[in-house]
């Protein structure tokens, strides 16, 4: 592994080294604000802010709401300021809103940009024009090299076990290959649902854990009550890996697939031509009740505040670190 460069300012000073993944439909301002107040980077997909034809861009309203709420928190709590937030841009040819949303985010000076499904120089330039930091999500080392070559500042390594669109590579292999040549910020996605998993991600070479599924089962999440409860009731064996629903391979809750009348163990494959973000979602309406989740959901035992998820992981991260350090010291005295 090579020596790492200092992290960009926007990614320093977090309470715990964690970025909340942007969740389709689920991530809304209330959740993002709660995540940031708890001390981690909160995020949402720009396409979640959907307005009817002829209405002003809802994305403008959301960015103003989040910025004002975090500014008010920081003024009231100068010793424990909120973490910055991120906006996810889907860089796919079917996303007709992309140019408009890039302009809005640049004008609002969004501090962190997460890009998905395509690396483009002009998107990175839009982020850099307002001082933003770009993290591009990748599922292998080839895509990682392409993203950095096109101007991304950092990477989200999406390994096996991640919720939604996920890769198949072991996090051990993926992080190691990236760290053989890249010294910038890297977040690891894939069952990062506990503080112990976060510590393991750091030990492997990631700067951050990238956590999504635990935040589905929170009070602030824009998810159906049945979805939240299925997260609580399910474990890793209840996750199905399929390309059927979006054209890109991803992880979904077995119970939601069965409830839609399909056999989770015998799903046909689809291809990437199925994917279409023109309507603001990656899934056709026929699959709107197919719910995504990652393999780490066994750690989720109840529905509660988003801040409680962060508090738990902070405790687990510290305890695991102290225990490992004590064991290491004892063996090397």
C-alpha positions in Angstrom: 0.0 0.0 0.0 1.1 3.6 -0.7 1.1 6.4 1.8 -2.2 8.3 2.0 -2.7 12.0 1.2 -4.4 14.3 3.7 -8.2 14.2 3.4 -10.0 17.1 1.8 -11.2 19.6 4.4 -14.9 18.7 3.8 -14.2 15.1 4.9 -12.3 16.0 8.1 -13.5 16.4 11.6 -16.4 13.8 11.6 -17.5 12.3 14.8 -17.0 8.9 13.3 -15.5 8.1 9.9 -18.7 7.3 8.2 -20.7 8.5 5.2 -24.5 7.7 5.0 -25.2 6.2 1.6 -27.8 8.0 -0.6 -30.9 5.8 -0.7 -33.5 6.1 -3.5 -36.8 7.5 -2.3 -35.7 6.9 1.3 -33.2 9.7 1.8 -35.0 13.0 2.4 -34.0 16.2 4.1 -35.2 15.1 7.5 -32.9 12.0 7.4 -29.9 13.9 6.0 -30.2 16.6 8.7 -30.4 14.0 11.4 -27.3 12.2 10.0 -25.3 15.3 9.8 -26.3 16.5 13.3 -25.2 13.1 14.6 -21.7 13.8 13.2 -21.6 11.8 9.9 -21.9 12.8 6.3 -25.6 12.6 5.3 -26.6 12.3 1.7 -29.5 12.0 -0.7 -29.9 11.4 -4.4 -30.7 14.5 -6.4 -33.4 12.5 -8.2 -35.3 12.0 -4.9 -36.4 15.6 -5.1 -39.1 15.2 -7.7 -41.6 17.9 -8.6 -44.6 17.9 -10.9 -44.3 19.5 -14.4 -44.3 23.3 -14.2 -43.3 23.4 -10.5 -40.1 25.0 -9.4 -37.2 22.6 -8.7 -37.7 20.8 -5.4 -34.0 20.3 -5.2 -33.6 24.0 -4.6 -36.0 23.8 -1.7 -34.3 20.7 -0.2 -30.8 22.2 -0.4 -32.0 25.4 1.3 -33.8 23.4 4.0 -30.7 21.3 4.8 -28.3 24.2 4.7 -30.4 26.4 7.0 -31.0 23.6 9.5 -27.3 22.7 9.7 -26.4 26.4 10.0 -28.8 26.8 12.9 -27.5 23.7 14.6 -23.9 24.9 14.3 -24.8 28.3 15.7 -26.5 26.7 18.7 -23.8 24.0 19.1 -20.5 25.5 18.2 -18.5 22.8 20.1 -20.3 19.9 18.3 -21.0 21.2 14.7 -22.9 19.1 12.2 -21.0 17.2 9.5 -21.3 18.3 5.9 -23.8 16.8 3.5 -23.5 15.2 0.1 -25.7 15.0 -3.0 -25.7 11.9 -5.2 -25.8 12.5 -9.0 -26.7 9.7 -11.3 -24.5 10.1 -14.3 -26.5 8.0 -16.7 -27.6 8.9 -20.2 -31.3 8.5 -19.3 -31.1 11.1 -16.5 -32.5 14.1 -18.4 -32.3 16.3 -15.2 -28.5 16.0 -14.8 -27.4 19.3 -16.3 -30.1 21.2 -14.4 -29.3 19.5 -11.1 -25.6 20.1 -11.6 -26.2 23.8 -12.0 -28.4 23.9 -8.9 -25.9 22.0 -6.7 -23.0 24.2 -7.9 -25.0 27.4 -7.1 -25.8 26.1 -3.6 -22.1 25.1 -3.1 -22.8 21.5 -2.2 -19.7 20.4 -0.3 -19.6 16.7 -1.3 -20.8 15.2 -4.5 -21.3 11.4 -4.9 -21.5 10.3 -8.5 -22.8 7.0 -9.8 -23.2 5.0 -13.0 -20.8 6.9 -15.1 -17.7 9.0 -14.7 -17.7 12.3 -16.6 -15.2 15.1 -16.7 -17.8 17.8 -16.9 -19.6 16.6 -13.8 -16.4 16.7 -11.8 -15.7 20.2 -13.2 -19.1 21.4 -12.0 -18.4 20.1 -8.5 -14.9 21.7 -8.4 -16.3 25.0 -9.6 -17.9 25.5 -6.2 -15.2 23.9 -4.2 -17.0 20.5 -4.0 -15.3 17.2 -3.4 -16.3 14.3 -5.8 -16.5 10.7 -4.6 -17.4 8.2 -7.4 -18.7 4.8 -6.7 -17.1 1.8 -8.3 -17.3 -2.0 -8.2 -13.8 -2.8 -9.4 -10.3 -1.5 -9.9 -10.8 -0.8 -13.6 -13.7 1.6 -13.0 -11.7 3.1 -10.1 -8.9 4.1 -12.4 -11.2 5.5 -15.0 -13.0 7.7 -12.4 -9.8 9.2 -11.0 -8.5 9.7 -14.5 -11.6 11.8 -15.3 -11.1 14.0 -12.3 -12.9 12.4 -9.3 -11.3 13.2 -6.0 -12.1 10.0 -4.2 -13.9 6.7 -4.5 -16.7 4.7 -2.9 -15.7 1.0 -3.3 -18.9 -0.9 -3.5 -18.1 -4.5 -2.5 -20.1 -7.7 -2.1 -22.9 -7.4 0.4 -23.8 -3.7 -0.3 -27.4 -2.7 -0.5 -29.0 -1.8 -3.8 -26.6 -1.8 -6.8 -23.6 -3.8 -5.6 -20.4 -5.5 -6.8 -19.3 -9.0 -6.3 -15.8 -8.6 -5.2 -14.6 -9.2 -1.6 -13.8 -5.9 0.2 -10.4 -7.3 1.1 -9.5 -7.7 -2.6 -11.1 -4.5 -3.8 -9.6 -2.1 -1.2 -6.2 -3.6 -1.6 -6.1 -3.2 -5.4 -7.2 0.4 -5.1 -4.7 1.2 -2.4 -1.9 -0.2 -4.4 -2.0 3.0 -6.5 -4.5 5.5 -5.1 -3.7 7.7 -2.1 -6.9 9.8 -2.0 -10.1 9.3 0.0 -11.8 5.9 -0.2 -15.1 4.8 1.4 -16.0 1.2 1.6 -19.6 0.0 1.0 -20.8 -3.6 1.9 -22.4 -4.6 5.2 -20.9 -1.7 7.2 -23.7 -1.9 9.8 -21.7 -2.1 13.0 -18.8 -0.3 14.6 -16.7 -3.4 14.3 -17.3 -3.6 10.6 -16.3 0.1 10.3 -13.0 -0.6 12.2 -12.3 -3.5 9.9 -12.9 -1.2 6.9 -10.4 1.2 8.3 -7.8 -1.5 9.0 -8.1 -2.7 5.4 -7.2 0.8 4.1 -10.6 2.6 3.7 -10.9 6.1 5.2 -14.7 5.8 5.7 -17.4 3.3 6.0 -20.4 3.8 3.7 -23.6 2.8 5.4 -27.1 2.7 4.0 -29.4 -0.2 5.1 -29.4 0.6 8.8 -30.9 4.1 8.0 -33.9 2.5 6.3 -35.2 1.4 9.6 -35.3 4.9 11.1 -38.0 7.4 12.1 -36.7 9.9 9.6 -36.5 7.6 6.6 -39.1 8.0 3.8 -39.8 4.2 3.7 -43.0 2.3 4.3 -43.6 0.8 7.7 -43.6 -2.7 6.3 -40.2 -2.0 4.6 -38.7 -0.8 7.9 -40.0 -3.9 9.7 -38.8 -6.3 7.1 -35.3 -4.8 7.6 -35.6 -5.5 11.3 -36.9 -9.0 10.8 -34.4 -10.1 8.2 -30.7 -11.2 8.1 -28.0 -11.8 5.5 -29.6 -15.0 4.2 -32.7 -13.0 3.4 -30.8 -11.0 0.7 -31.2 -11.8 -3.0 -28.7 -10.7 -5.6 -30.4 -10.0 -9.0 -30.3 -7.9 -12.1 -34.0 -8.3 -12.9 -35.3 -5.1 -11.3 -33.0 -2.4 -12.7 -30.8 -4.1 -15.3 -27.8 -3.7 -12.9 -26.9 -6.4 -10.3 -28.1 -5.5 -6.8 -29.2 -6.8 -3.4 -32.9 -7.0 -2.5 -35.0 -8.3 0.4 -36.2 -11.8 -0.3 -39.5 -11.2 1.4 -40.3 -8.3 -0.9 -39.5 -10.4 -3.9 -41.7 -13.2 -2.7 -44.6 -10.8 -1.8 -44.5 -9.6 -5.5 -45.3 -13.2 -6.5 -41.8 -14.3 -7.7 -39.5 -17.1 -6.7 -36.5 -15.4 -5.1 -34.4 -18.4 -6.0 -35.3 -18.5 -9.7 -35.2 -15.0 -11.0 -34.5 -14.2 -14.7 -31.6 -11.9 -15.6 -32.0 -8.5 -17.2 -29.5 -6.3 -19.0 -28.4 -2.7 -18.5 -30.8 -1.4 -21.2 -33.6 -1.9 -18.6 -32.2 1.0 -16.6 -34.0 4.3 -17.0 -33.8 7.4 -14.8 -36.0 9.6 -16.9 -38.8 9.3 -14.3 -36.5 9.9 -11.3 -36.2 6.2 -10.3 -34.1 3.3 -11.5 -36.8 0.8 -11.1 -39.9 0.5 -13.4 -43.2 1.0 -11.5 -43.9 -2.7 -11.7 -41.0 -3.2 -9.2 -41.7 -0.3 -6.8 -42.4 -2.8 -4.0 -39.1 -4.6 -4.5 -37.0 -3.3 -1.6 -33.2 -3.0 -1.6 -31.0 -3.9 1.4 -27.5 -5.0 2.2 -26.2 -8.1 3.9 -25.5 -6.2 7.2 -29.1 -6.0 8.2 -28.8 -8.7 10.9 -27.4 -5.9 13.2 -30.6 -3.9 12.9 -33.0 -4.9 15.7 -35.5 -2.1 15.9 -36.8 1.1 14.3 -35.7 4.3 15.9 -34.0 7.7 15.4 -31.2 7.9 12.9 -29.0 9.5 15.6 -29.3 6.3 17.6 -27.8 4.3 14.7 -24.8 6.6 14.8 -24.5 6.5 18.6 -24.4 2.7 18.6 -21.8 2.6 15.9 -19.7 5.2 17.7 -19.7 3.0 20.9 -19.0 -0.2 19.0 -16.2 1.4 17.0 -14.5 2.7 20.1 -14.9 -0.6 22.0 -13.6 -2.7 19.2 -10.6 -0.4 18.7 -9.7 -0.5 22.4 -10.1 -4.2 22.6 -8.0 -4.8 19.5 -5.3 -2.4 20.6 -5.1 -4.0 24.1 -4.8 -7.5 22.5 -2.2 -6.3 20.1 -0.2 -4.6 22.9 -0.4 -7.7 25.0 1.0 -9.9 22.3 3.9 -7.6 21.5 5.1 -6.6 24.9 
